[in-house]
């Protein structure tokens, strides 16, 4: 994966439960750049949902979700490698009654396969990524 940066966890949300019974947490990050060994912390807050490992659950499309390792070990101040990624998509609606959008953005962690993350999100939300680059 190219252009990885350090991400610092600034908040770990409480455990929540989805409609299908899976537990998740919302974790907030800021980017951190190191210049001459001095950390420069970004001011844009980035979020991502992390799922608890446990029994496999099928998505609406029949694929299986997997748990995220950070669900159990994330702590405020922890640094991980990753990046913020945004791609243009076919139009899709996030919430019923709202105007369609044509981009999708997420945090891509070091061990993630970026194309797989976007493909799975597209299958769940009803969009296709227009440019894989």
Secondary structure, 3 states (H helix, E strand, C coil): CCCCEEEEEEEECCCEECCCCCEEEEEEEEEEEEECCEEEECCCCEEEEEECCCCCCECCCCCECCCCCHHHHCCCCCEEEEEEEEEEEEEECCCCCCCCEEEEEEEEECCCCHHHHHHHHHHHHCCCECCCC
